[in-house]
Amino acid sequence: MGSSGKALAFLSHLSAGEGDDCNQDSGYENGSTAMVKNKRVVVVVEPGRRAKFAMMWALTHVASEGDLLTLLYVVPSASSDATLLPSSLGAVCRACRPEVEIEGVVVQGPKLATVLSQVQKLEASVLVVSQGKPSPFCCLWRSSGEEFVEGCIKRAGCLTLAVKRQSRGIGGYVVSTRWHRNFWLAVGINRRS
């Protein structure tokens, strides 16, 4: 199976809530019942609706029971109220999915470099970032948001999913990965039991 086939299989595995790890060989060896490692899902949060949609998508489509969802908020400079956003979003996540462990991390620094270093430091399995509308001048230049998303997709040491909520009339989400750009996922049935 090629790398794009593996990516699609993994995404479908995550969306169905059946898997915990990208590596299909992990978990059971030679018929043993070794424990499967839980995922650490890192979601880059920031003020605004797009990041909240990406966070909720990660919570409902990627995170499973026992996984750790890390809400990563990168601030350019020290701020006394920087912990308010991850704290309030964490409360929303805990109310929606109490079986998923939630933590908030606030780090100061340049956004892309800080996210990439935190992904490596935290040993993330999956990174989820919000994806905005493309620049109307995409032939000439990209917006800083588009460059950030591209940088995460190309350089992060784990599976990176850029998520954008589809327009209200259509529904679902548009997801980009290293292997596929802007593919549409329909809104599925709620996985909660």
N, C-alpha and C positions, 0 to 999 in steps of 0.2 A: 504494500500500500504506500503510495507517495505521500509526501509531507502534507499536501493539501487534503488528501483523503483522511489522514490522521487527524488533522485539525477539525474537519467536519465531524468525524466520529467522536472526537473528544467533546465538541460543543453539543452535539446531540446527547451524548452521555451526561453532560452537566445539566442540560435543560430538562432531561428526563428525571434527574435527581438520583441516578443510579450509581454514580461513580465518585470516588474520592481522590483519585490521583491520575495524572496524565500518563504515567508509565504503566502500561497494561501488565507488565511482569511483576509489579510490586504487589505485596499482600500475601499471596499464596504461592509457596514453592513446593514442588514435589508432593502435593496433596496435604501439606501442613495447614494449620489454621492460624497462621501468623496474623497479627492485627494489622489492619490497613491504616496508614497514617492519615490523619485528618488534614484537610486543606487549610491554608492560611490565605484568605482572600483579602487583598488590599484594595480599597476604593479611595481614589483621590477625591476629596470633598472640598467644596468652596461655596461661597454664598451664591445663590441662584437656583433656578428650577432644574436646569440641565443636570447638575451634579446630584441633585436629590433623586431625579429619575434614574440615573445610573446607579446610585446607591440602592434604591428599592429593587431595581432589576437584579443587581448582584445578590441581594438578600433573598429574593424569591426564585431566581433561576440558577445561581451558582452555589451558594452556601447551603450546606446540608447540616443535619443535626450533628453536633459535636465539633463543627468547623469553627474557626476563629475569623471573624470579620473585623479587619482593622480599618478604621476611618482615618485616613492620612490627610491632614490639613497643613499645607505649606504656606507660611507667611513670609513676606519679604523682609520684615523687620519686627523686632520685639513689640508685642502688644499685650496689654493687661487683660483684654477680653478675648484673646485668641482661643481659649479653651471652650468658650460658650458654644460655638458652632458644632464641634465634634461631640460635645456633651449632650446638646439637645437632639442632634441626629441619632446619637447612640440610644437615647431614651425611646425614640420612635422605633428604632430597630428592635430593641428588647421587647417592646409592646407587641410588635408584629410577629416576631420569631424568637420566643424566649429560649428555645433549644439551641440557638446559635450564640456562641460567646462573642461579645462585642467589646472592642477597645478603641479608644481615641488616641491618636498620636499627633501632636503639634510640633512642627520642626520649622526652624527659620533657615532660609537660604534661597538660592535661585531655584525656580520650580523644577525644571527638568532634571538637573543634576541631583537635587535633593531627593526627588521621587526615585530615580534610578538607584541611588545609594541606599535608600531605605528599603527598597524591594530586595536588594541583595542582603542587607543587614538582617531583615526580618525573615529571610528565606521564604518569600512569598511563592505560592503555587500559581496564583492567578492575580493579575492586576487589572482593575476596571477603571476606566477614565470616561468622562463625558465627552461626547463629540458634538460640535456645533454644526451649523449650516456652513457649507463651503463658501469661501469668499466669492463675490460676483466677478472678481478679477482674477480667478484662479489660474488663468493662463499666464498672468504677469507675475503675481506674487501670492504667497499664502499669509494668512493672518497668524499672529503669535499663538493662538489657540490651536490652529491646524498644525503648526510646527511642533508644538508640545505633544499633541496626540501622535503624530508621525514619529517623533523621537522616542516616545514610550514604546510604540509598536515595534520599531526597528531595533531598539537597544536594550530593552528590559530583559533580564535573564529568566523570564517566565512567560507563560501564555498571557498576552495582553489583549483585552477586549475593549474597544472603544464603542460606547453605546449611545444611541440617540433615539429619543422617542419619535415615532412616526407621527405624521400629522393626525389630528383628531378624526378626520373623516375616514382614514385608512386603518389606523390602529396598528399595534405591534411595535417592534423596535427595529432599527437599522444597526447592524453590528459590523465592525471592521476588525480584522486580525492581520497578522503578518501575511497570511496566505490569501485572504479574501477581503475585498473592500465592499462596503455598503450592501451587505446582504440582509434581506428582510426576514425577521422572525415574527410570526404571528403570536398574539397574546394567547398563552396556553391556559389550561385548566389549573386552578390553584392547587398546589401540591400538598397543602396542609391536610393532615388526617383528622 
